[in-house]
């Protein structure tokens, strides 16, 4: 597995997690 691939997947997952739980 390429390093950038892990970074992209991890970043997308983190972004989704933050977006789901960052509700006022």
ROSE-4610 file (N, C-alpha, C; in Angstrom, 1 decimal, always signed):
// ROSE-4610
residu = [X/X/X/X/X/X/X/X/X/X/X/X/X/X/X/X/X/X/X/X/X/X/X/X/X/X/X/X/X/X/X/X/X/X/X/X/X/X/X/X/X/X/X/X/X/X/X/X/X/X/X/X/X/X/X/X/X/X/X/X/X/X/X/X/X/X/X/X/X/X/X/X]
num = [1/1/1/2/2/2/3/3/3/4/4/4/5/5/5/6/6/6/7/7/7/8/8/8/9/9/9/10/10/10/11/11/11/12/12/12/13/13/13/14/14/14/15/15/15/16/16/16/17/17/17/18/18/18/19/19/19/20/20/20/21/21/21/22/22/22/23/23/23/24/24/24]
x = [+0.9/+0.0/+0.9/+0.5/+1.3/+1.0/+2.0/+1.9/+0.8/+0.8/-0.2/-1.6/-1.7/-3.0/-3.6/-2.7/-3.1/-3.5/-2.7/-3.0/-4.3/-4.6/-5.9/-7.1/-6.9/-8.0/-8.2/-7.1/-7.2/-7.8/-7.4/-7.9/-9.4/-9.8/-11.2/-12.1/-11.6/-12.3/-12.4/-11.3/-11.3/-12.2/-12.2/-13.1/-14.5/-14.9/-16.2/-16.6/-15.7/-16.0/-16.2/-15.4/-15.5/-16.8/-17.1/-18.3/-19.6/-19.6/-20.7/-20.9/-19.8/-19.9/-19.8/-19.6/-19.4/-20.7/-21.7/-23.0/-23.3/-23.7/-24.0/-25.3]
y = [-1.2/+0.0/+1.2/+2.2/+3.4/+4.3/+5.1/+6.0/+7.1/+7.7/+8.7/+8.2/+6.9/+6.3/+6.2/+5.8/+5.7/+7.1/+8.1/+9.5/+9.9/+9.7/+10.1/+9.4/+8.1/+7.3/+7.7/+7.9/+8.3/+9.7/+10.6/+12.0/+12.0/+11.2/+11.2/+10.6/+9.6/+9.0/+10.0/+10.7/+11.6/+12.8/+13.3/+14.4/+14.0/+12.7/+12.3/+12.2/+11.7/+11.5/+12.9/+13.8/+15.2/+15.8/+15.6/+16.3/+15.7/+14.4/+13.7/+14.2/+14.4/+14.6/+16.1/+17.0/+18.4/+19.2/+18.7/+19.4/+20.3/+21.5/+22.4/+22.1]
z = [+0.0/+0.0/+0.0/-0.9/-1.0/+0.2/+0.5/+1.7/+1.4/+0.2/-0.1/+0.0/-0.4/-0.4/+1.0/+1.9/+3.3/+3.9/+3.4/+3.9/+3.4/+2.1/+1.5/+2.2/+2.3/+3.0/+4.4/+5.1/+6.5/+6.6/+5.7/+5.8/+5.4/+4.5/+4.1/+5.3/+5.9/+7.0/+8.2/+8.5/+9.6/+9.2/+8.0/+7.6/+7.8/+7.4/+7.5/+9.0/+9.8/+11.2/+11.9/+11.6/+12.1/+11.6/+10.4/+9.8/+10.5/+10.8/+11.4/+12.8/+13.5/+15.0/+15.3/+14.3/+14.6/+14.3/+15.0/+14.9/+16.1/+15.9/+17.0/+17.8]
